[in-house]
Amino acid sequence: MAVPETTIWDRDPHTEAKHRVIAGYFDAWFPIMTSTFPSLTVFEGYAGPGTYEKGEDGSPLIALQRLVDRQELLNGNKAVRFVFIESRKDRLDVLQATVAERFPQLPHGITVGFSHGGCEERWEQSLTSAGSWGMPIFANLDPFGPGVPYRLVERLGQNKSSEVLVTFMSDWLRRFATLTDIDAGDVQFGTTDWRKVAELGDPEEKELFLVEEYRRTLSRAGFMLTSPFKLTDEGGHAFYLIFGTGHRRGLERMKDSMWRTDPVQGLSFRDPRDPNQGILDFGNPEPDLSPLVAILSTRLESAGVGGLTIGELKDFAVLSTGFRAPHVTRAVQVILGRGTATRDPIRGQLTKQVRIRLREPNYALASRPTF
């Protein structure tokens, strides 16, 4: 979408789908984190006005509402801080007014801080003033283009149990070559290595390279588990959501939210790391697991005669594909039903300890020694 110039604007289908993902994730994140930590922070580095032309809630209001609706989570001395930064004063004024109108009296334990300025200049002071460091921070970083500072994600990656959700606009990824974008790209990636994209010719190859490079950037910053998804509408317009966390549980909950999202007019998510995985149609209550069947079959073939346990296959799927652990059980059932694999033990439920082996000749040539 074009960068809006007005104070508020129409919400596009991409953003609606992203908001559903965020809302679903907060439904899981708030209970887990408030039961574990005495305080936490929700940080919006590019907060916007908090509302859209037709009155829909923006992400700051969605986050607040998700917690206000669960006030029982704030019992005792729990504290949840919301820190919102916005560079345009007119949009910040609307955000403050909208929050005040919706929540004239916030529940005890919830505080909201507003900061006028660019995220690039204001993030450190804003989070320090709020007393956020040392406790978990969920950072939603949704700029109109490049520029999320690497220093910010690195600092968040060093902070206890923090997570980031970064929006990568595909349009910018394809227009990387302007001088302004090159400087902003250096700031976002923290190095100039990403400039190697200039050596690639195919636009899709460029896009995938940049997404993978940013995954490595998040890993370097301390977010060892990342999950990139491409959100595409029927017109072919797209952006990437790249989630970074240090905890498998967080990765699983984000994937749960992704898969629960009911896309609008054929919106779909795609994990760009595996071009053979295809488009994952989240509007279909029975997702196509054939890509996962193929992926797991290849994985089992690589494992040779020893095979892999269901637990090992689930670990692989969760950490290396766009699929969830429950999908693995169903995919393995398909593989077993085809008669191309065996299981040990041969009866009972497919628990994590059950070992799956491909039958010969599926892995025979790969596993036999050569002389």
C-alpha positions, 0 to 999 in steps of 0.5 A: 500500500502507498504510505498514507499522508492523512492523519487516519486512513482506510485499513487495508486487508493486510493490516486487518489480517495482521491485527487478527494475528496480534489479537490472537497472540496477546490472548495467549501471551498475557496469561502466560507472562502475567503468571510468570513475571511481576511486570511486562511491557507492550511497545509500539515503535510506530504506533499511528493514530490507533484508529482507522477511517471506519473506526476500526481499532489499531494495534495499540487499542487492540493490545490494550483491549485484550488485557482490559478484557482480562483484568483478572490477570492483574491481581496482586501487584502485576504491572503492565506498561504500554509504550507508544511512539509516534513521529507525527503529532497529529496522529499521536493526538488522535491516539491519546484521545482515542485511548482516553475515550475508550479507557477513561479509567484504566484498571489498576496495574496498567499504565500508558505512555505516549512519546512524540518523535521517531522510533529511531531516536525515542525508543531507548529513552521511552523504554527506560523512562517507563522502567521496562528493562529487565522484564519482558517486552513485546515489541510491535515494529511496523514502519512504513518501509525500512528503518527499524534500528538494529540497536533496538532489536539487539537491546530487546534481544538482550532483555529478559524474555522479550519478543519482536514482531517486525513488518517487512514491506515487500514493496520496499524489498523490491525497491532497495536500490535507492540511496535513501533505502540503502542507508536505512537498510544498513541501519536495520540490518546492522551490517552492509551484508544485505547489499549482496542482494544487488547481485541477484536478478530475480525479484522473488530471489531478492525478496527471499534473500532479504527476508533470510538475511533479516532472520539472521539479523534477528538471530544475531541480536539474540532472537534465536527462534524466528518465523517469517510469514508472507501475507498475500491478498488475491491482488498479489500485494504482500508484506512479511511478518517476521517474529523473533523470540528466544522461547519455543513456547512463544514461537508455537503460540505465534504459529497458533495465532497465525493458523487461527487467523481467518483471512479476508478474501483469500488472504494467505500466509506463506513461510518463504524459507521453503519455496516448495511449501506453497501457499498455506491457505488459512481460510481452509479449515482443512489445510493442505498437508501435502507439502508437509508430507513431502518435507517429512518424507525427505527428512526421514530419507535423510535420517536413513535406517534409524528413522526419527521419532515423532518428537524429533519430526515435530521439533523440525516442523515447528522450528524449520517450517511454517507448520505446527506440531499437530500437523505432524501427527496428521502428516505422519498418518498419511505417510503410514497410510501410504505404506511407505513407512513403518512405526515402532511400536506398531500399535498405539497412539502416535506419541512423541516416542514413536519412531518412524522409518521409511521402507526400502527402497526409499532410503536404501541407496542413501544409507548403504556405504559405497566402496 
